[in-house]
């Protein structure tokens, strides 16, 4: 075997390793993207299935063209370029999904506070909506309990 042929074979092996690594990175980025979309339940199921079929179809084509030795070099380079574009789309999508989810988490953490109030009445009492003014507040220093009593008087709902 001549030295030129041996050098070409080594370069070819390096390129083949690069193609396999690139294919694995593309598959992993697609898989992570699909898992995050599914876990966060961002899309309805029918759109999620379409997204998975679309992305995985192209990922399969690009990976197949990268790993198959029968394809010409221009097909492999175009597959590398398109795979790189897809990986960038996946990564940018994951970045913005993460930012949106964090933002929504911050809003949710500030959320609402729900307080329950109970009106306890003796069963022998003749308390009704007409004599609601007889209700006393247990903790009159609490502004919230006074507001609750005022709301109760407005709606007269018992």
ZASE-607327 format. One line per field, with one value per atom (N, C-alpha, C): residue number from 1; chain; residue in three letters; x, y, z. Coordinates in steps of 0.001 Angstrom, whole numbers, plus 524288, in hexadecimal, padded with zeros to 5 digits. Example, Ala and Ser with C-alpha at 12.3 -4.5 7.8 and 13.67 -1.06 7.14 Angstrom:
! residues 2
n: [1 | 1 | 1 | 2 | 2 | 2];
chain: [A | A | A | A | A | A];
res: [Ala | Ala | Ala | Ser | Ser | Ser];
u: [83386 | 8300C | 83390 | 83232 | 83566 | 83264];
v: [7E9C6 | 7EE6C | 7F31C | 7F736 | 7FBDC | 8001E];
w: [81E78 | 81E78 | 81E78 | 81BA8 | 81BE4 | 81EBE];
END
This chain:
! residues 158
n: [1 | 1 | 1 | 2 | 2 | 2 | 3 | 3 | 3 | 4 | 4 | 4 | 5 | 5 | 5 | 6 | 6 | 6 | 7 | 7 | 7 | 8 | 8 | 8 | 9 | 9 | 9 | 10 | 10 | 10 | 11 | 11 | 11 | 12 | 12 | 12 | 13 | 13 | 13 | 14 | 14 | 14 | 15 | 15 | 15 | 16 | 16 | 16 | 17 | 17 | 17 | 18 | 18 | 18 | 19 | 19 | 19 | 20 | 20 | 20 | 21 | 21 | 21 | 22 | 22 | 22 | 23 | 23 | 23 | 24 | 24 | 24 | 25 | 25 | 25 | 26 | 26 | 26 | 27 | 27 | 27 | 28 | 28 | 28 | 29 | 29 | 29 | 30 | 30 | 30 | 31 | 31 | 31 | 32 | 32 | 32 | 33 | 33 | 33 | 34 | 34 | 34 | 35 | 35 | 35 | 36 | 36 | 36 | 37 | 37 | 37 | 38 | 38 | 38 | 39 | 39 | 39 | 40 | 40 | 40 | 41 | 41 | 41 | 42 | 42 | 42 | 43 | 43 | 43 | 44 | 44 | 44 | 45 | 45 | 45 | 46 | 46 | 46 | 47 | 47 | 47 | 48 | 48 | 48 | 49 | 49 | 49 | 50 | 50 | 50 | 51 | 51 | 51 | 52 | 52 | 52 | 53 | 53 | 53 | 54 | 54 | 54 | 55 | 55 | 55 | 56 | 56 | 56 | 57 | 57 | 57 | 58 | 58 | 58 | 59 | 59 | 59 | 60 | 60 | 60 | 61 | 61 | 61 | 62 | 62 | 62 | 63 | 63 | 63 | 64 | 64 | 64 | 65 | 65 | 65 | 66 | 66 | 66 | 67 | 67 | 67 | 68 | 68 | 68 | 69 | 69 | 69 | 70 | 70 | 70 | 71 | 71 | 71 | 72 | 72 | 72 | 73 | 73 | 73 | 74 | 74 | 74 | 75 | 75 | 75 | 76 | 76 | 76 | 77 | 77 | 77 | 78 | 78 | 78 | 79 | 79 | 79 | 80 | 80 | 80 | 81 | 81 | 81 | 82 | 82 | 82 | 83 | 83 | 83 | 84 | 84 | 84 | 85 | 85 | 85 | 86 | 86 | 86 | 87 | 87 | 87 | 88 | 88 | 88 | 89 | 89 | 89 | 90 | 90 | 90 | 91 | 91 | 91 | 92 | 92 | 92 | 93 | 93 | 93 | 94 | 94 | 94 | 95 | 95 | 95 | 96 | 96 | 96 | 97 | 97 | 97 | 98 | 98 | 98 | 99 | 99 | 99 | 100 | 100 | 100 | 101 | 101 | 101 | 102 | 102 | 102 | 103 | 103 | 103 | 104 | 104 | 104 | 105 | 105 | 105 | 106 | 106 | 106 | 107 | 107 | 107 | 108 | 108 | 108 | 109 | 109 | 109 | 110 | 110 | 110 | 111 | 111 | 111 | 112 | 112 | 112 | 113 | 113 | 113 | 114 | 114 | 114 | 115 | 115 | 115 | 116 | 116 | 116 | 117 | 117 | 117 | 118 | 118 | 118 | 119 | 119 | 119 | 120 | 120 | 120 | 121 | 121 | 121 | 122 | 122 | 122 | 123 | 123 | 123 | 124 | 124 | 124 | 125 | 125 | 125 | 126 | 126 | 126 | 127 | 127 | 127 | 128 | 128 | 128 | 129 | 129 | 129 | 130 | 130 | 130 | 131 | 131 | 131 | 132 | 132 | 132 | 133 | 133 | 133 | 134 | 134 | 134 | 135 | 135 | 135 | 136 | 136 | 136 | 137 | 137 | 137 | 138 | 138 | 138 | 139 | 139 | 139 | 140 | 140 | 140 | 141 | 141 | 141 | 142 | 142 | 142 | 143 | 143 | 143 | 144 | 144 | 144 | 145 | 145 | 145 | 146 | 146 | 146 | 147 | 147 | 147 | 148 | 148 | 148 | 149 | 149 | 149 | 150 | 150 | 150 | 151 | 151 | 151 | 152 | 152 | 152 | 153 | 153 | 153 | 154 | 154 | 154 | 155 | 155 | 155 | 156 | 156 | 156 | 157 | 157 | 157 | 158 | 158 | 158];
chain: [A | A | A | A | A | A | A | A | A | A | A | A | A | A | A | A | A | A | A | A | A | A | A | A | A | A | A | A | A | A | A | A | A | A | A | A | A | A | A | A | A | A | A | A | A | A | A | A | A | A | A | A | A | A | A | A | A | A | A | A | A | A | A | A | A | A | A | A | A | A | A | A | A | A | A | A | A | A | A | A | A | A | A | A | A | A | A | A | A | A | A | A | A | A | A | A | A | A | A | A | A | A | A | A | A | A | A | A | A | A | A | A | A | A | A | A | A | A | A | A | A | A | A | A | A | A | A | A | A | A | A | A | A | A | A | A | A | A | A | A | A | A | A | A | A | A | A | A | A | A | A | A | A | A | A | A | A | A | A | A | A | A | A | A | A | A | A | A | A | A | A | A | A | A | A | A | A | A | A | A | A | A | A | A | A | A | A | A | A | A | A | A | A | A | A | A | A | A | A | A | A | A | A | A | A | A | A | A | A | A | A | A | A | A | A | A | A | A | A | A | A | A | A | A | A | A | A | A | A | A | A | A | A | A | A | A | A | A | A | A | A | A | A | A | A | A | A | A | A | A | A | A | A | A | A | A | A | A | A | A | A | A | A | A | A | A | A | A | A | A | A | A | A | A | A | A | A | A | A | A | A | A | A | A | A | A | A | A | A | A | A | A | A | A | A | A | A | A | A | A | A | A | A | A | A | A | A | A | A | A | A | A | A | A | A | A | A | A | A | A | A | A | A | A | A | A | A | A | A | A | A | A | A | A | A | A | A | A | A | A | A | A | A | A | A | A | A | A | A | A | A | A | A | A | A | A | A | A | A | A | A | A | A | A | A | A | A | A | A | A | A | A | A | A | A | A | A | A | A | A | A | A | A | A | A | A | A | A | A | A | A | A | A | A | A | A | A | A | A | A | A | A | A | A | A | A | A | A | A | A | A | A | A | A | A | A | A | A | A | A | A | A | A | A | A | A | A | A | A | A | A | A | A | A | A | A | A | A | A | A | A | A | A | A | A | A | A | A | A | A | A | A | A | A | A | A | A | A | A | A | A | A | A | A | A | A | A | A | A | A | A | A | A | A];
res: [Unk | Unk | Unk | Unk | Unk | Unk | Unk | Unk | Unk | Unk | Unk | Unk | Unk | Unk | Unk | Unk | Unk | Unk | Unk | Unk | Unk | Unk | Unk | Unk | Unk | Unk | Unk | Unk | Unk | Unk | Unk | Unk | Unk | Unk | Unk | Unk | Unk | Unk | Unk | Unk | Unk | Unk | Unk | Unk | Unk | Unk | Unk | Unk | Unk | Unk | Unk | Unk | Unk | Unk | Unk | Unk | Unk | Unk | Unk | Unk | Unk | Unk | Unk | Unk | Unk | Unk | Unk | Unk | Unk | Unk | Unk | Unk | Unk | Unk | Unk | Unk | Unk | Unk | Unk | Unk | Unk | Unk | Unk | Unk | Unk | Unk | Unk | Unk | Unk | Unk | Unk | Unk | Unk | Unk | Unk | Unk | Unk | Unk | Unk | Unk | Unk | Unk | Unk | Unk | Unk | Unk | Unk | Unk | Unk | Unk | Unk | Unk | Unk | Unk | Unk | Unk | Unk | Unk | Unk | Unk | Unk | Unk | Unk | Unk | Unk | Unk | Unk | Unk | Unk | Unk | Unk | Unk | Unk | Unk | Unk | Unk | Unk | Unk | Unk | Unk | Unk | Unk | Unk | Unk | Unk | Unk | Unk | Unk | Unk | Unk | Unk | Unk | Unk | Unk | Unk | Unk | Unk | Unk | Unk | Unk | Unk | Unk | Unk | Unk | Unk | Unk | Unk | Unk | Unk | Unk | Unk | Unk | Unk | Unk | Unk | Unk | Unk | Unk | Unk | Unk | Unk | Unk | Unk | Unk | Unk | Unk | Unk | Unk | Unk | Unk | Unk | Unk | Unk | Unk | Unk | Unk | Unk | Unk | Unk | Unk | Unk | Unk | Unk | Unk | Unk | Unk | Unk | Unk | Unk | Unk | Unk | Unk | Unk | Unk | Unk | Unk | Unk | Unk | Unk | Unk | Unk | Unk | Unk | Unk | Unk | Unk | Unk | Unk | Unk | Unk | Unk | Unk | Unk | Unk | Unk | Unk | Unk | Unk | Unk | Unk | Unk | Unk | Unk | Unk | Unk | Unk | Unk | Unk | Unk | Unk | Unk | Unk | Unk | Unk | Unk | Unk | Unk | Unk | Unk | Unk | Unk | Unk | Unk | Unk | Unk | Unk | Unk | Unk | Unk | Unk | Unk | Unk | Unk | Unk | Unk | Unk | Unk | Unk | Unk | Unk | Unk | Unk | Unk | Unk | Unk | Unk | Unk | Unk | Unk | Unk | Unk | Unk | Unk | Unk | Unk | Unk | Unk | Unk | Unk | Unk | Unk | Unk | Unk | Unk | Unk | Unk | Unk | Unk | Unk | Unk | Unk | Unk | Unk | Unk | Unk | Unk | Unk | Unk | Unk | Unk | Unk | Unk | Unk | Unk | Unk | Unk | Unk | Unk | Unk | Unk | Unk | Unk | Unk | Unk | Unk | Unk | Unk | Unk | Unk | Unk | Unk | Unk | Unk | Unk | Unk | Unk | Unk | Unk | Unk | Unk | Unk | Unk | Unk | Unk | Unk | Unk | Unk | Unk | Unk | Unk | Unk | Unk | Unk | Unk | Unk | Unk | Unk | Unk | Unk | Unk | Unk | Unk | Unk | Unk | Unk | Unk | Unk | Unk | Unk | Unk | Unk | Unk | Unk | Unk | Unk | Unk | Unk | Unk | Unk | Unk | Unk | Unk | Unk | Unk | Unk | Unk | Unk | Unk | Unk | Unk | Unk | Unk | Unk | Unk | Unk | Unk | Unk | Unk | Unk | Unk | Unk | Unk | Unk | Unk | Unk | Unk | Unk | Unk | Unk | Unk | Unk | Unk | Unk | Unk | Unk | Unk | Unk | Unk | Unk | Unk | Unk | Unk | Unk | Unk | Unk | Unk | Unk | Unk | Unk | Unk | Unk | Unk | Unk | Unk | Unk | Unk | Unk | Unk | Unk | Unk | Unk | Unk | Unk | Unk | Unk | Unk | Unk | Unk | Unk | Unk | Unk | Unk | Unk | Unk | Unk | Unk | Unk | Unk | Unk | Unk | Unk | Unk | Unk | Unk];
u: [80350 | 80000 | 80380 | 80236 | 8056B | 80429 | 807BC | 80723 | 8026D | 8017C | 7FCFD | 7F7E1 | 7F791 | 7F2D5 | 7F1F5 | 7F619 | 7F5A1 | 7F3E9 | 7F5F7 | 7F45C | 7EE9B | 7ECFB | 7E791 | 7E3F5 | 7E5A3 | 7E288 | 7E202 | 7E64F | 7E614 | 7E276 | 7E2DD | 7DF70 | 7D9C5 | 7D8EF | 7D3B6 | 7D183 | 7D4C4 | 7D30D | 7D1AE | 7D4BE | 7D384 | 7CE54 | 7CD6D | 7C891 | 7C3F5 | 7C4BB | 7C094 | 7BF49 | 7C334 | 7C24E | 7BF5B | 7C0EB | 7BE3B | 7B880 | 7B77B | 7B21A | 7AED7 | 7B10F | 7AE3B | 7AD29 | 7B0FF | 7B047 | 7AC27 | 7AC65 | 7A89D | 7A31B | 7A299 | 79D7F | 79B6F | 79ED6 | 79D37 | 79B84 | 79E5B | 79CD1 | 79789 | 796AA | 791A7 | 78D33 | 78DFA | 789F6 | 788F7 | 78D12 | 78C68 | 789A0 | 78B06 | 78867 | 782A2 | 7816F | 77BF9 | 7790A | 77B82 | 77916 | 77813 | 77BDB | 77B32 | 776D6 | 776C4 | 772B5 | 76D4D | 76CBA | 767B7 | 76615 | 769C7 | 7688A | 766D4 | 76983 | 76813 | 762AE | 76199 | 75C6B | 75836 | 7593D | 7556A | 754C3 | 75911 | 758E1 | 75607 | 75702 | 75487 | 74EEF | 74D65 | 74815 | 7469D | 74A0E | 74956 | 7457A | 745CF | 7428C | 73E4F | 739DC | 735FC | 73847 | 73630 | 73868 | 738B5 | 734A9 | 734CB | 73920 | 73A28 | 73E6D | 743BB | 743DD | 748B8 | 74A48 | 74683 | 747A3 | 7499B | 74726 | 748EC | 74E7E | 74F9B | 754E0 | 758E2 | 757AE | 75B57 | 75C2A | 757F9 | 75893 | 75BDA | 75AD9 | 75DBD | 76386 | 764B2 | 76A32 | 76D14 | 76AA7 | 76D63 | 76E23 | 76AA1 | 76B5B | 7704F | 770EF | 77591 | 77A89 | 77A1B | 77EA5 | 7805A | 77C99 | 77DD7 | 78081 | 77E65 | 780C4 | 78653 | 78717 | 78C51 | 79023 | 78E6B | 791E5 | 79334 | 78F5E | 79044 | 79426 | 79387 | 7971C | 79CA0 | 79CFD | 7A22C | 7A4F9 | 7A222 | 7A4A3 | 7A548 | 7A2C0 | 7A31D | 7A7B1 | 7AAF5 | 7AFA6 | 7AE6B | 7A9C4 | 7A87D | 7A73D | 7A5F0 | 7A489 | 7A95E | 7A89C | 7ACF4 | 7AE2D | 7B2C3 | 7B4A8 | 7B144 | 7AF23 | 7ABDF | 7A6C1 | 7A4C6 | 7A008 | 7A136 | 7A5BA | 7A73E | 7A802 | 7AA81 | 7AB4B | 7A61B | 7A2A4 | 79D88 | 79A71 | 79B0F | 79887 | 79AC9 | 79FE4 | 7A25B | 7A04D | 79FE8 | 79DF9 | 7984D | 794FC | 78F82 | 78EE9 | 7922D | 79216 | 793A3 | 79777 | 7991D | 794B2 | 791E4 | 78D6F | 78938 | 7881A | 7843E | 785FE | 78AF4 | 78CDC | 78C6B | 78DA1 | 78D10 | 78759 | 783D6 | 77E40 | 77CA6 | 77E71 | 77D2D | 77F56 | 78436 | 786A6 | 78432 | 78327 | 7809A | 77B12 | 7785E | 77323 | 7733D | 77702 | 7777D | 778BE | 77C0D | 77D73 | 7789B | 7758B | 770F4 | 76C96 | 76C12 | 76842 | 769C3 | 76ECD | 770A6 | 76FB3 | 770D2 | 76FEF | 76A23 | 766D4 | 76133 | 75F3A | 76110 | 75F5E | 76137 | 765FC | 767DF | 7649D | 7634F | 7601A | 75AC2 | 7585A | 75342 | 753A4 | 75800 | 758CE | 75934 | 75BA1 | 75BFE | 756A2 | 75389 | 74E42 | 74B0B | 74B90 | 74882 | 74A13 | 74F10 | 750D4 | 74EA8 | 74D6B | 74B2A | 7455E | 742EC | 73D96 | 739C1 | 735C2 | 73187 | 731EE | 72FFE | 72F8E | 729C7 | 7283A | 722BD | 7222A | 71E9F | 71D84 | 717DD | 71701 | 711BA | 70FCE | 70AE6 | 70861 | 7039E | 702C4 | 6FE57 | 6FAB9 | 6F5CE | 6F1F2 | 6EFB5 | 6F0AF | 6EEEB | 6EA62 | 6E616 | 6E153 | 6DF31 | 6DD71 | 6DAF3 | 6D5E3 | 6D4CF | 6D035 | 6CB20 | 6CB4F | 6C69F | 6C604 | 6C9E9 | 6C9CA | 6C5E4 | 6C3AC | 6C00E | 6C299 | 6C7A3 | 6CA8C | 6C8DA | 6C7B4 | 6C61E | 6C890 | 6C76D | 6C998 | 6C780 | 6C310 | 6C0D3 | 6C3BA | 6C5C0 | 6C885 | 6CE5E | 6D093 | 6D621 | 6D994 | 6D778 | 6DA81 | 6DBF7 | 6D98F | 6DACB | 6DFC8 | 6E206 | 6E6C4 | 6EB5B | 6EE72 | 6F31C | 6F7EC | 6FBF9 | 700DB | 70449 | 70678 | 709C2 | 70EAE | 71130 | 71604 | 71516 | 71331 | 711B7 | 7166B | 71B13 | 71FAB | 72174 | 71FB9 | 7214A | 71E21 | 720D2 | 71E48 | 71B64 | 71D9E | 71B4C | 71627 | 715E4 | 71109 | 70CBB | 70E17 | 70A38 | 7083F | 70BDA | 70A44 | 706AD | 707E5 | 704A8 | 6FF2F | 6FEBE | 6F9A4 | 6F6A2 | 6F951 | 6F6B9 | 6F4B6 | 6F7E6 | 6F631 | 6F179 | 6F196 | 6ED3F | 6E846 | 6E8CE | 6E43C | 6E234 | 6E5BF | 6E414 | 6E0DD | 6E2B7 | 6E018 | 6DBE4 | 6DC07 | 6D826 | 6D78E | 6DC01 | 6DBCB | 6DCF4 | 6D8E1 | 6D988 | 6D506];
v: [7FB70 | 80000 | 804D2 | 8086F | 80D20 | 810E4 | 81494 | 81857 | 81BDB | 81D5C | 820A4 | 81DE9 | 818FC | 81609 | 8157A | 81493 | 8140D | 81934 | 81DA3 | 822C7 | 823D6 | 8228F | 82352 | 81FEB | 81B33 | 817AB | 819CA | 81BE5 | 81E39 | 822F0 | 82650 | 82ADB | 82924 | 82524 | 8231B | 820F7 | 81E5A | 81C4B | 820BE | 824EE | 82975 | 82BE0 | 82C37 | 82E6C | 82AEF | 825CD | 82223 | 822A6 | 8232C | 823ED | 8290C | 82D1E | 83226 | 8319A | 82EC0 | 82DFA | 82B22 | 82713 | 82424 | 8278A | 82A79 | 82DE5 | 8320A | 83443 | 83831 | 835EF | 83126 | 82E8C | 82D92 | 82BE2 | 82AD6 | 82FE9 | 83424 | 83934 | 83B04 | 83A37 | 83BAE | 83881 | 8337A | 83014 | 8318F | 8328D | 83406 | 83948 | 83D11 | 84229 | 841AE | 83E89 | 83DA8 | 83ADF | 83709 | 83413 | 8378D | 83AB9 | 83E45 | 8422E | 8444A | 84800 | 8457C | 840C0 | 83E00 | 83CD3 | 83B35 | 839F2 | 83ED3 | 84325 | 84802 | 849CF | 849AB | 84B3D | 847B4 | 842A6 | 83EFF | 83FBA | 8405A | 840D7 | 845C9 | 84A1A | 84F05 | 84F6B | 84BC0 | 84B87 | 850BB | 8529F | 857A6 | 8573D | 8530D | 85265 | 84E54 | 84F02 | 84ACD | 845EF | 84185 | 83C8B | 83C25 | 83DE0 | 83D50 | 8409D | 8453F | 84872 | 84651 | 84417 | 841C0 | 83D19 | 839F9 | 83573 | 83744 | 83B4E | 83D6B | 83F7E | 8424E | 8445E | 83FFC | 83BF5 | 8378F | 834CF | 833DE | 83148 | 83499 | 839A5 | 83D2A | 83D56 | 83E6C | 83EF5 | 839CB | 8359A | 83090 | 82E7B | 82FD7 | 82E53 | 830CD | 835E9 | 83891 | 836F4 | 8361E | 83447 | 82EF0 | 82B91 | 8266C | 826F1 | 82A4E | 82B02 | 82D1B | 8310F | 83357 | 82F70 | 82CA4 | 828C9 | 82465 | 822BA | 81E99 | 8205F | 82526 | 82705 | 827E1 | 82926 | 829E3 | 824BC | 820D3 | 81BE1 | 81815 | 81911 | 81586 | 81717 | 81369 | 81478 | 81520 | 81395 | 813BE | 8193B | 81CC2 | 8220C | 82521 | 828A8 | 82BEB | 83001 | 83249 | 835F0 | 83AD8 | 83CB8 | 8416E | 84069 | 83B9B | 83A32 | 83A2E | 8382D | 83801 | 83D81 | 840F2 | 8464A | 8493C | 84869 | 84AF9 | 848BA | 843B2 | 84155 | 84387 | 84457 | 846AF | 84C36 | 84F2B | 8548B | 854A6 | 85170 | 85148 | 84F1A | 84B58 | 84947 | 84D79 | 8508A | 854D7 | 858C9 | 859EE | 85D7E | 85B34 | 8562F | 853B0 | 853C0 | 85299 | 852B4 | 85829 | 85C1F | 86182 | 862CA | 86100 | 861D5 | 85F27 | 85A5B | 8578E | 85A6A | 85C16 | 85EAA | 863FD | 86707 | 86C19 | 86B40 | 86764 | 86621 | 86493 | 86155 | 85FBE | 8646B | 867E7 | 86C81 | 86FDD | 870EB | 8743E | 8717B | 86C73 | 86989 | 869CF | 8693F | 8698A | 86EF7 | 87310 | 8786C | 8796F | 8779A | 87851 | 87559 | 87095 | 86D65 | 86FD8 | 871E8 | 87499 | 87973 | 87C6B | 88118 | 87FA8 | 87BA1 | 879F8 | 877E5 | 87565 | 8738D | 87808 | 87C51 | 880E4 | 88354 | 8837E | 8859D | 88212 | 87D15 | 87959 | 8797F | 87A55 | 87A49 | 87EEA | 8833B | 887B9 | 886DC | 8840B | 88226 | 884A2 | 881D0 | 8838A | 88103 | 883B9 | 88183 | 880E1 | 87C44 | 87B36 | 87A6E | 87D6A | 87CDB | 87B3D | 87773 | 87597 | 877D8 | 8796C | 87B56 | 877F5 | 876E4 | 873B8 | 876F5 | 87659 | 878C3 | 8745B | 8749F | 87082 | 872C2 | 8701C | 871F6 | 86D96 | 86EFA | 86B31 | 86964 | 86464 | 8625B | 86472 | 86615 | 86848 | 86E17 | 87046 | 875D4 | 876DD | 87B7A | 87CE6 | 880D4 | 88003 | 8836F | 8827C | 88698 | 88619 | 88A85 | 88AA0 | 88EBD | 89415 | 89431 | 89933 | 89B9C | 89877 | 89AA7 | 89983 | 89A54 | 89955 | 89D07 | 8A165 | 8A532 | 8A32C | 89EDF | 89CB2 | 8996D | 8987C | 8954D | 8985B | 895C2 | 89835 | 895A7 | 898B3 | 896CB | 89502 | 8904F | 88E21 | 8915D | 892CB | 895CF | 89B21 | 89EB5 | 8A3C9 | 8A717 | 8A5B1 | 8A8C2 | 8A76E | 8A317 | 8A17B | 8A475 | 8A71B | 8AA17 | 8A66D | 8A1E2 | 89E26 | 89C11 | 89AF1 | 898E2 | 89CFD | 8A1E2 | 8A615 | 8A68F | 8A60C | 8A644 | 8A1AB | 89D23 | 8988F | 89965 | 89BA4 | 89CB6 | 8A0A7 | 8A49C | 8A87B | 8A602 | 8A293 | 89FE1 | 89C69 | 899ED | 8968D | 899B8 | 89E47 | 8A199 | 8A384 | 8A445 | 8A602 | 8A1D7 | 89D1B | 8990C | 8963B | 89693 | 89403 | 88E46 | 88BAA | 8863B | 8827F | 880C8 | 87C11 | 878A6];
w: [80000 | 80000 | 80000 | 7FCA3 | 7FC3F | 800B6 | 80175 | 805B2 | 804B8 | 7FFD7 | 7FE86 | 7FFD8 | 7FE84 | 7FF8C | 8056A | 80854 | 80DFA | 8106C | 80E93 | 8109D | 80F67 | 80AB3 | 80938 | 80C8B | 80DB2 | 810E7 | 81672 | 818B2 | 81DF2 | 81E0C | 81A1E | 819D1 | 81943 | 81633 | 8156E | 81A91 | 81DA7 | 822AC | 8265F | 82645 | 8298D | 827DE | 822D7 | 820E4 | 82257 | 82207 | 8237C | 82944 | 82C8F | 8322E | 83319 | 83044 | 830A8 | 82F17 | 82AE2 | 8291E | 82D32 | 82F8F | 83397 | 83863 | 83A05 | 83E8F | 83D5E | 838BB | 83724 | 836FA | 834FE | 834D8 | 83A4B | 83DC4 | 84329 | 845CF | 844EC | 8472A | 8450E | 84015 | 83DC4 | 84026 | 840AA | 842F2 | 848A2 | 84B97 | 85115 | 851AA | 84E73 | 84EDB | 84D74 | 8498F | 84822 | 84C89 | 84ED3 | 85312 | 857D5 | 85943 | 85DBC | 85CA4 | 857E9 | 8566C | 856D7 | 854C9 | 854FC | 85A9C | 85DD3 | 86342 | 8663A | 86559 | 86815 | 8665E | 86159 | 85F6C | 861BE | 86209 | 8642C | 86A0C | 86CE2 | 8728F | 87440 | 8719E | 87311 | 87117 | 86DCE | 86BC6 | 8692D | 865E0 | 8634F | 85EC5 | 85BDB | 85738 | 85824 | 85595 | 855AB | 8530A | 8545C | 85299 | 84CA8 | 849DB | 84420 | 841B1 | 843CB | 841C6 | 84377 | 84820 | 849FD | 84692 | 84516 | 841BB | 83C64 | 83A3C | 83533 | 835AE | 839ED | 83AC5 | 83B1C | 83E07 | 83E9A | 83961 | 83682 | 8316C | 82DB4 | 82D96 | 82A24 | 82B8F | 8307B | 83210 | 831B0 | 83372 | 8335A | 82DD1 | 82A42 | 824D4 | 8229F | 8237A | 82170 | 82456 | 8295C | 82C53 | 82A4D | 8292E | 82708 | 821B6 | 81E51 | 8191B | 81979 | 81CBB | 81D36 | 81F91 | 8237D | 825EC | 82224 | 81F33 | 81B5B | 81734 | 81560 | 81154 | 81380 | 81879 | 81AC7 | 81BC2 | 81D47 | 81EC6 | 81A3C | 815F9 | 8118C | 80E0F | 80CC7 | 809A2 | 803D8 | 80229 | 7FC9A | 7FAA3 | 7FE29 | 7FC78 | 7FB01 | 7F754 | 7F59D | 7F9C3 | 7F93A | 7FD2E | 7FD72 | 7F90B | 7F934 | 7FC0E | 7FBBF | 7FE9B | 80474 | 805D6 | 80B58 | 80D8E | 80A8B | 80C71 | 80CEC | 8092C | 8099A | 80E38 | 80F3F | 813D3 | 818DE | 818E9 | 81D87 | 81E5A | 81A25 | 81A8D | 81C73 | 81A27 | 81BC2 | 82156 | 822B3 | 82807 | 82BF0 | 82A7F | 82DE3 | 82E98 | 82A66 | 82AC1 | 82E54 | 82DBC | 8311A | 836D3 | 837CC | 83D36 | 83F85 | 83C69 | 83E4C | 83F75 | 83C24 | 83D22 | 84239 | 84304 | 847DC | 84C9D | 84C47 | 850C4 | 851E7 | 84DDA | 84EAA | 850BC | 84EA3 | 85098 | 8564E | 857C5 | 85D45 | 860C5 | 85EDC | 861E9 | 862FB | 85EE7 | 85F9F | 86299 | 861EE | 8650F | 86ACE | 86BEF | 87157 | 8739C | 8709A | 8727C | 8737C | 86FF2 | 87099 | 87554 | 875FA | 87A73 | 87F92 | 87FB8 | 88468 | 88593 | 88184 | 88235 | 88462 | 88233 | 88423 | 889B4 | 88AFF | 89051 | 8942D | 8928F | 895F8 | 896D8 | 892C6 | 89353 | 896E2 | 89611 | 8991D | 89ED5 | 89FF3 | 8A55C | 8A86C | 8A5A7 | 8A851 | 8A938 | 8A5EA | 8A620 | 8A9E5 | 8AAF1 | 8AE42 | 8B394 | 8B769 | 8BC9D | 8BDBB | 8BF02 | 8C01B | 8C5F5 | 8C832 | 8CDBD | 8CE4C | 8D1A4 | 8D2A3 | 8D7C9 | 8D7C5 | 8DC7D | 8DD8B | 8E262 | 8E3E9 | 8E75D | 8E672 | 8E9E0 | 8ED1A | 8F212 | 8F59E | 8F8C5 | 8F870 | 8FAF7 | 8FE56 | 902E1 | 90651 | 903C3 | 90408 | 90150 | 9039C | 9087D | 90AE2 | 909AC | 9071A | 905DE | 90185 | 9018D | 8FD64 | 8F9B6 | 8F8A0 | 8F52D | 8EF8D | 8ECB7 | 8E744 | 8E431 | 8DF3D | 8DBE7 | 8DD78 | 8E016 | 8E1AC | 8E643 | 8E9B6 | 8EE33 | 8EDEE | 8E968 | 8E877 | 8EB97 | 8ED33 | 8F02F | 8F598 | 8F756 | 8FC73 | 8FC6E | 8F7CF | 8F76C | 8F99C | 8FCA5 | 8FECE | 8FC70 | 8FBE6 | 8F9B3 | 8FE2E | 8FD94 | 901B5 | 90286 | 8FE57 | 8FEAD | 8FC2B | 8FF29 | 8FD05 | 8FB74 | 8FD3B | 8FBC7 | 8F644 | 8F443 | 8EF03 | 8EAF6 | 8E78B | 8E360 | 8DFAA | 8DEC3 | 8DB23 | 8DD49 | 8E252 | 8E485 | 8E472 | 8E52C | 8E4CE | 8DF35 | 8DB67 | 8D5EC | 8D493 | 8D6B6 | 8D5B8 | 8D7D6 | 8DC75 | 8DEBB | 8DB74 | 8D978 | 8D61C | 8D115 | 8CEB7 | 8CA03 | 8CB26 | 8CF96 | 8D117 | 8D1C1 | 8D3FB | 8D49C | 8CF65 | 8CB8C | 8C661 | 8C39F | 8C3B7 | 8C0AC | 8C3C2 | 8C8E1 | 8CC46 | 8CACD | 8CA32 | 8C853 | 8CCC0 | 8CF49 | 8D232 | 8D19B];
END
